[in-house]
C-alpha cells in the first residue's frame, strides 16, 4: 500500500526507523525471534499515548443495564471500570451511542432514567431518557469523560438541541468531552453524502454551541461505518463519505470540530457471505488486522494535519459486527485480537479506541452486566486485554509507542506475511519509550510481546512457544527485567475464571489471587502460543 507519512517531532537527536529481527525454526514451528534493534526511539513512534487509549462505546439503550441507577448501581460494572482507572490514574472515556442513539429522545418529565419502548413484535421502537439518566452516568469512575451521541437521522434539530442542553445541564462541561451528532450517517436510509451531511451537521453544531454558550470546538465529526476503498487515490475512494470528505465539504467551517471518529468492524455476521470468514483463525492474526487498519492511514494523516495530533479516534469498534459471533468474539482469542488491535491502532496514530458494548446478549461484550438470554452476569476473557493496555501505559504521560516487529514497510504500512513477515502474522512486538526516563531516546522502558499463534484448549499436542531475545533493547547486557503475562489454557477459552493477567483473575469484577511477576536475567523471554507478555525494567 502507498501511504503519506506524518513524522512525529520527538526530542531526540538520533531518530531511526529500521527494525531488524533474526528468526529460527525447528521442523514444525517458529522457535526463536531475535530482536536486533536498533533500540533507539524510531522516527515512526507515536506522540505521547493518551492515557484513555483503551476506551468504551456503550449502546444508548443498554446504558442503564451496564451502570444501573442511583437506587441500584451496578457495582459489578463499577469495579471493572475502576480496575482500569487504577492502572493509569485516568478513567476510560465512554461514548454513549450506537445505532439506538438515532431513536433516543429527551423527556424532562420522565421519572425513569431510561425507558425502551418495545413494539408488539418485540423490536425496539425508540428510547427516552429522563433527568435521572445523568445520575446513572455519574456512577462511572470519577473523572470519566463522556461523548454523547445526539439523534441526526430523525432530522429534528430541536430534539438534538434538547438532548444536548439536558446533558450539558446534567453532567456539565467538565464531564462532557464532546458531542457527536448521528451514528453511522453513511448507513442512513436518507442516502447522505459528505455534502448533504455537512449541510445539516455544520449549522447544527454552530447553533448548539451558541445555545450552550460554548466558544470552542466541542463536536466529533463522522462516526461513519463503511471501510475505506482501496486504492485510496481513485475517484470512487474520493467520493466516499468519511471524515476527510466531510471536512472538505466544510464540516469545520464554524470551528466546532474537536475530533473525527470512524468505526471499524474487521468481520461481520450481518450476512452469510461475511459470516463464513468470521472465524477465530482469521481473527487472531497480526497480518490480517494490520492490513485492515492500514486502510485508514491516509485518513488519519489528513485528519491529524487539519485538526491536530490527538484528533483521530476509532469511536466504535469490535471484532464482528451485528453483535459478534459465539465461540469467536467471547473467547480468549478475542482478547489477543483486542490487545493487538488496540496497540497497532495506537502505533498508526489513532488517539483512542472505543470498544463497543451492545445489549447484554451481544457476544462481543467484555462483560455481561446483567443476566441475559446468552448467559448470566459474567466477565469475558477479552476484558483482560484492556488490563494489559492500561498497565502498559501506567501513570506516564510521556510514553511513545512503535511496532518493532514485524515493523513497517518504507511506505508506512505494516510488514505483512506476503511482504516478508516470516512469522506469518503470529508474532507482534511493541516498544514503549518514555521521555522521562534516563535513557529516553536510546532504549525503551517496556516491551509488549504477543504470540498470536492459535492454540486451543482442546488441542492434543504440546503447546508451542517462542523464545524472544530482547537483549538488543536492554540498556545493560546484564539487565534484569520483570515479566507479567496475559494467558489462558487456549484461544478458545470462554471463561474469565481461566484467564489471568499477572496471575490474577477478574471474573468477579475485582482482582483475585496474588500478582505474579517473573524475573528474567538473560534477555530471553519465552512466550507461549496464544498469550502475551509485558516486559519492563
N, C-alpha and C positions, 0 to 999 in steps of 0.2 A: 504494500500500500504506500501511497505517496502522501505525506503529511507536511504541513507547515509546522515548524518548531518554534516554541516560545521559550527562550532561555530564561532561567531564573537568576537574578543577580544575587550572588552569595558572597559573604565577607571572607573570601579565601583567595589567596594569591594563585595557587595552582589548582586548576579545575581539570578533571579528566572524565571521560565518559566510557572508555572502552573497559569492558569487564571480561575476564577470561576464566575458563574452567577446564580442568582435565578430568576425564571420566574413564572408569574401567568397568568391565563387565565380567561376570562369570558366564557359564553356558546358558543361563536361564533369565537373568535379570541384571539391571544396573546395580552394581555393588558399592561403588565409591565415586564420590564427586569431590574434586579438589578445587576450591575457590582460590584462584591465583592472583586476584586483585587487578589493578592497584586498589589500595584501601582508602585512598583519599576521597574527599567529597566529590561526587560526579557532577558534571555540568547539567545533567538532566534531573538532578534532585529537586524535590518539591520545595515550595516555600514552607515555613513552619506549619506543621499539621494543625488543623483545627481540632481542639480537644473534644468537640462534639461530632467528629468524623462519623462515628457509628450511631446514627440516629434512627428515628421511627416515623412511620406514617401509619395512622390508625383510622380505619374506616369510620366515618362520622356516625353512622347508625349503630356501631358497636362500641362506641367510646365508653358508655356507662358500664357496659359489661366488663371492660378492662379495668376501669378505675373505681367503679361503684359510685356511691353518692355520699353526701355529708352524713347521713344517718347510718349507712352501711358501707364504709370504704372497703375496697378490695385490697386487703393487706398483702395478699399473695403478689399481686402486680406491683404494689408499692415497694416491696422488698426487692423484686427483680430489677426495678429501675434504680433503686438506691445502691444495689451492688455495683452498678456501672459507674454511678457518680462517685462512689468511694475511691475508685481507681484513678480518676482524673481530677477530681475536685470540681468538675463541671458536669451537670446532667446532660444526657442526650436530649437533643431537640425533638419535639413532637409536632408533626404535621397532622392536623385534624382534617381529613379529606377523603379522597377516593370517589368512586362513581356515585355514591349516595349524597355527596355534597351538593350535587346539582338538583337534588329534590329535597333539600333541607331548608326549612323556613323558621323564622323567629316569631314566637308568640309571647309577648310580655305578660300575658295573663295566665299562662300555663303553670300549674303547680308542680308538675313533674319536671325533672331535669331534662328528660328526653322522652319523646313518645314516637314510636314507629307505627304508622297506620298500615295494617296488613289487609289486603283485599280478600275477597271470597275464595280466590284460587290459592291463597297462601303467599302471594307475591307482595313485596313491599311497594306501597303506593307513594308514600312520602314520609318525611321525618320532621317533627317540630321540636325546637329547643326552647326551654323556658329559663328564667333567671337563675334557677338552681343549677343549671348546667355548668356555670362558671365555677361553682363550688366543687363540682366533680373534677374540673381541670386543675383546680388548686390542690388536689390530692397527689399530683405528681411531685417529685422532689423539688424542694425549694430552689428557685432559680431556673427552672425549666423554661426554655424559650418555645413559644408556640407559633406555628404557621397555620393560620385559619383560612380554610378554603370557602369562598363565597360562591353562591349559585350564579352561573352565567347562562346556562342552557335555557332557562325559562325566559330570558330576555327581559327580566324585571329589575331594572336599576333600583327602584325603591326598596325591593326586597333585599337586594345585596347591601344597600346602604343601611337598612335596619339591622342586619346581622353584624355589619362592621361596627356600627355605633354601639350595639349591645356588647360585643366582645371588647371593645375599647373601654367601655364603662366597667364591665365586669372583671376584666383582667388588668387593664392599664398598659401604658406604654412600655413599662419595664418587662412585662411578660410577653406581650405580643411582639414577636420578632418581625413578622411581615404578614401581609395578606396575599392570598392567591385567589384570583377570580376565574373560576371554571376549572373543571377536572377533565383532562384529555379532550380539549375542544376540537382537535383534529379528528375525533371519532363521532362528533355530533351528527344528528340527522340533518342539521342545518347546512351541512356541507361547507363549512367555513374554510377559507384560505387565509394566508397571513394578512392580506389587506382587509378583508371583511372582519376578521377577528380584531385587528388593531383599531379599526374604525369604531368599534364598540369599546374595547378594553381600555384604550388610552384615555378617552374622556371620562370613563367611569373612575379610573384611578385618580385623575386630577380632581374630580368633583368630590369623591370620597375623602381625599386628602384635605380639601378645603373644609368639608363638613366637620372633620375631626380636628382641625387645627394643626395638621401635620405639614411641615415645610421641608421635609427631607424624604429621600427615597424609602418607601415602606412596602413595596409590592414585589411579588415574584411572578415573572412573566413565563408563559409557555405552558408547562405541565402537559406537554404533548406525549403521545404514546407510540407513534409509528417509528420504526427503526430507520436510521439514515440509509439512503440508497448508495450503492457503490457501483461504479466510480462516483466520487462526490462532485466532480467538476463537470457534470453533464447538465443539459437543460432540465432533465427530469428531476435530478437531485436538487438543482437550484430552485425548482418550483415547489419543493416540499414546504409544508407549513411546520415551522420549528422556531426555536428561539432566535436564531440568526435572521431568518426571513421576517419574523415579527419585528425585530429591532430595525431591520432595513426598511420596513413599512412605516416606521415612526412610533413604535410602542413606547419609546423613551423620550418622545418629544416634550413631554411635560416633566421630565426629570423625576419620575416616580419609581423607576425600576432599581431595586437593590440587587436582586439575583435572578438567574434564569434556571428553570427546572425542566428536565426531561425525564421520562420514565423508561425503565429498562426491564424487560422480562425475557430472559435468554431462551426459554422454552415456553410451551403453551399446551393446554388440553382443551382449548376452546373449540377445536375441530379435530377430526380423526387424523387428518394428514399430519398436523403438527404433534398430536399426541403420540404418534408412532415413534418419534425420535426423542421424546421427553423421558429418557431413561437415566438411571443412576450412572451407568458407564459413560454416557455422553456428558452428563453434568459435571462430574468430578474430573476435570481435565484442564490444565492451565492454558494450553494452546487454544482450545475452543472458547474459553471465557475471555481471553485476551484479544483474540481476533474479533469477537463480538464487541467488546468495549472500545477497541481501537476505531470502530466505525464513527465514534463520537469525537475523535481527536480534532478534526478541523473545526467543529462547532465549539468545542472547549476553548481552542485557541482564539477564535473570533470573539466569543463572549468575554473572555478574560481581558482581551485587548480593549474592548469597549467599556467594560464595567468594573474591572479590577480583578486581582488575583484570587479572590475568595468568592467569585460571583457565580460559578457554575456548580450546580448541585444535581444529583440524581434524586429527585424529590419523591419517587416511589419506585421500588424495585422488589423483585423476588425471583425465585428460580423458575417457576412455572405459573403462567397466568391462568385465570379462571379458577383460582382457589388452590392451586398446587396439585400435586399428584401423590396419592398414598404410596408408601414404600420408596419414595424418591425425596419429596420435599420435607418429610418428617423424620429423616434419618440423620445419622452422624455424617454421612456423605455430604448432606446439605451443609452441615457445619463447616466442613472443609471447603466447600464451594463458597460459602458466605465469607469465610476468612480470606480466601484468595481474591474474591471479587472486591471486597472492601479495600484491601491493601493495594490491589492493582489499580482500582479506580483512583485511589489517592495518588498513586505514582504517576498517573497521567493528568494530574491537577484537577480532579474532582474534589471540591472542598468538603462536602458532606454527602453521605448516602442515607436514605430513609427507607429501611426495610418495611415492607407493607404488612400490616396485620389486619386481616379481614374478620368477618364474623367467626366466632369460635369454631365452627366446623371446618374452617379453611385448613388444609393440610400443611400450608407453608408457614403458619404462625410459629413464632418462637415459643409461645406457650398458650394454653387454653386458660383464660381467667375464670371461666365458669364451666360447669358440666355442659356437654353438647352431644349432639347425635353421633359424633365421631369419637367420643371418648370423654372421660372425666377431666376435671381440672388437673392440669399437669404441665410440666416443662418439657420441651423437646431438646434434643441434642444440639440443635443449631444455636441456641442461646449462648452456649459456651464460646462460640466464635467471637461474640461481642465482648466477653470477658477477656479474651486474649487481646483483642484490639485495644481496649481501654487500658489494660495493664501495660501494653507496649508503649502507649503514648504517655501514660502516667501524668505527673504534675508538670512536666516540661511544657513550655510554650515556645520552644526554640528547636523543635525536633524536625529534621528533614528526612525524607524517605526516598529510596530508589530501589528499583528492581535489579538486583545483582545478577540473578540467574532465572530464566535464560537471558535476560537483558534485552537490549533494544537493537534493532537494525539502524542503519545510518539515517533512515527516513523517519525515525521516531516510533515506528510500530514495533510490537513485540517480536522477538525471535521465535519462530514457530517450528513445529515438527518438520514441516517441509522445508523451512528456511535454515535448518541446521541445529535444532534443539535435539541433542542425542538422547534426552530423557523421554522424548515423545510426549511432552506435556505433563510428566509425572512429578517433576521437581520444580519448586518455585522458592526463591530465596530473596528476602528483602533486607536492606540495611537501613539503620537509623543513625543519623549523625546529629549530635546536639551542639549547638553554638556555644552553650555554656560550659562544655567540658574542656578539660585542659588540652586535649588533642582534637578539637572540634573539626578541623579541616583534614587531619591526617588519618583518623581512624573513626569508624562508627563506635557507638556505645552499646548497640544492641543488634541482634540479627533475628529474623524470623525464618525458620526452616520448615518448609511444607513438603511432605511426601504424599502426593495425591494418587499414588499407585493404588488401585482399588483392591482392597482385601475385605472379604465379608466374614462375619462371624461363623457362617455356615461352611466356609471353605475348609477342606480336609487337609490341605498341605500346610507346612510351617509358614508362619507369617514372614514375608520378605522384609528386609530393611536395607537402608543405605547408610554408609558412613560418609559424613560430610566433613571435609578437612577445612576448617575456618582459620588456620594458622596465619594466613596472609593478611587477615583483617584484624589481628590482635596486636596491640601496641608493644607487647613483650613476648618473646619466644616462650617464656615460662608462665605466660598469663593464665591465671586460674579463672574459669568462667562458671557462672551459675546457669542452670537449665530448668525451666518449667515446661511441662508437657501438656498438650491437649490430646486426649486419647480416649478410645472406646474399644471394645472387643472386635469391632469391624465396622465398615462403612454402612452396612445395612441395619445397624442397631437403631432401635426406635426409642430407647429408654434413656432419660436423663440420669436415672439411677446407676447406669452403666457407663456414663460419660463423665470423665474427670478433667478438671482444669487444675493443674498444680496439685494433683492428688485429692482434690475436694470435689464433691458432687453438689449440685444445686437443685435437685429435684423437689425439695421442699420450699424453694424460693430463697433460702439462705444457705450459706456455706456449711457443709457438714464434713467432718474429718479434718485431719491435720494437713497443713500445707506441706507439699513435698517439693524440695529443691535439690537438684543433683549438682555435684561439683565435678567438673571436667578440667583436667590439668594438662592434657596432651594435644589440645586443639582438634580432637576427633570427636564429633558428635554423631551418635547413631540415632537414626530416625526411622521408626517402623512405617511400613506401608499404611496409608490412611491414618496419619497422625501428623502432629506439628509440634515444634519446639521453639520456645522463646529463649534466646541465649543473651546474657547480659553480663557486664563486668564493671 
